[in-house]
Amino acid sequence: MSCIYKDPNAPIEARVKDLLSRMTLQEKIGQMTQIERSVATSSAIKDLCIGSMLSAGGSGPFENAKSSDWAAMVDNFQKAALESRLGIPLLYGIDAVHGNNNVYGATIFPHNIGLGATRDADLIKRIGSATALEVRASGIHYTFAPCVAVCRDPRWGRCYESFGEDPQIVKMMTLMVTGLQGQPPHGHPSGYPFVAGRENVVACAKHFVGDGGTRNGINEGDTISSHDELEEIHMAPYLDCISLGVCTIMASYSSWNGTKLHNSHFLLTEILKNKLGFKGFIISDSEGLDRLSSPHGSNYQQSVLSAITAGIDMVMVPFRFQLFLEDLMHLVESGKIPMTRIDDAVERILRVKFASGLFEHPLSNGSLLDIVRCEQHKKLAREAVRKSLVLLKNGKDPKKPFLPLDRNAKRILVVGRHADDLGYQCGGWTATWDGKGGRITTGTTILDAIKEIVGPNTEVIYEQNPSATTLARKDNSFAIVVVGEGPYAESSGDSTELTIHFNGAELISVVADEVPTLAILISGRPLTLEPSLLEKMDALVAAWLPGSEGGDGIVDVIFGDHDFQGQLPITWFKNVKQLPMHAEDDLYDPLFPIGFGLTSENDVIKS
Ligand code: GLC
């Protein structure tokens, strides 16, 4: 009998139907299983028909592995999958959320909060395309991006993964899906997964739904709202992603009005699949099923039953996959989960695999390796940094702008650890899950770039914590103080105080008391700025988490080769006690309102 599913010219739905009809129950539930590379073996992949794998944050072949090393690793797992009875290829996923950020030497773009400040959807699409190329260069087919959370409270540890607090900004930025997956042809059915070709990847809109709206910004907490508010604020970006053909959507750890999303048949099936017509697959978050019961992971079979019944199609287990397979097999054989639910899940998974061309091109394409952090991508990242910078203050007297700085000044004092720390300027989800300081990848720090741009007679002095002697010198032309947050991810970033880390406020104050000072904040969100501190500094720039080209991009603007164009994607509060606070509130009394941003002429930028 001819294998329709192996025919690349056959319609996708015919290939899905044909392959599904050939699969055993074991193979079907294998396809619904995503495992982490650290627990994967070739025999398990082949014999259990495992459908997907992932690299959790920082989980790669070895430290500082390059794209070619990653491609070799992924290809090895893929070859095992291709040896399975039906030869169904693996979908290998990773969190490439600001470039292919786990891979050493990849281009690291600004995190989403900075991209939201650009208001430039075309730029975001170009970043998506560049990211897809670098992900495919590492042999990987699937990224858990874009995060389309609408961050309604900066105390949320994942604020920087959001494009901002306004759903209209986030909707604009969903063009990231088109960058990653490619442009669907005119008339492509809304909700149907689409991937253009071998230089694109399967994308994942996350985390459905309301992850950025939890009470007090508590990560994985409870979003308490009416259904209308949930739809207008948090669900709105998903309509765009679905119309753009997003292949997968990840369920949120968080809850809505007390019901966990991983358990919500209403939101996952009745709304997302039935009402919004999403035809790709819904993936759980990592150990999302384990978090349905307490203590974590107890009563697991009940969690499997409720999550799969609710509409989860693929489970990011990702470690205890034998238990998951056994429990799911038992639940189907005992009739607690109907085969129709399993078939719906597997059809969706196979649909994405066929639509992405994975059956035709399961292995890496070595010709892409030269594109990793190529000049074009570095320039693109540098452009994104420039456009993301928000000028909040320029001169103690607005009629006498402090910026742009004089690159031929006599003596420039550079201060603060964030001025010379690549890891800090990249933030979380870089090299490792929660990021770390130091030269964690290739790139340019702010200090590197300042030294590069200044004139031959200009002295650049760098002191992380300057001495009184240094500050007292009368020949300091001006100081650039770079402070902010250390790297973090998810709940470790939740904060009730939102202060500048490492006594950064004190550092600005001490320097600004002696020397004319530009303060640059490297942070994933607005931070507390006392009025007295704001008054002391001569200029203030919010640089967010600018990534590997952060040094060059920042220097391009503060020394005047380009002007500022960034606008706040999120309200800058005066005091954390005001939070949550949004422009539509009756009492809206921010330090800087959402949308605020100055040009170097001190003109307020208009949207
Ligand atoms: C994490 C995150 C999710 C990520 C996944 C895989 O816990 O919530 O955003 O894609 O696990 O790393």
Residues whose N, C-alpha, C, O or C-beta is under 5 A from the ligand:
A	BS01	GLC	A56 G57 D95 F144 D285 S286
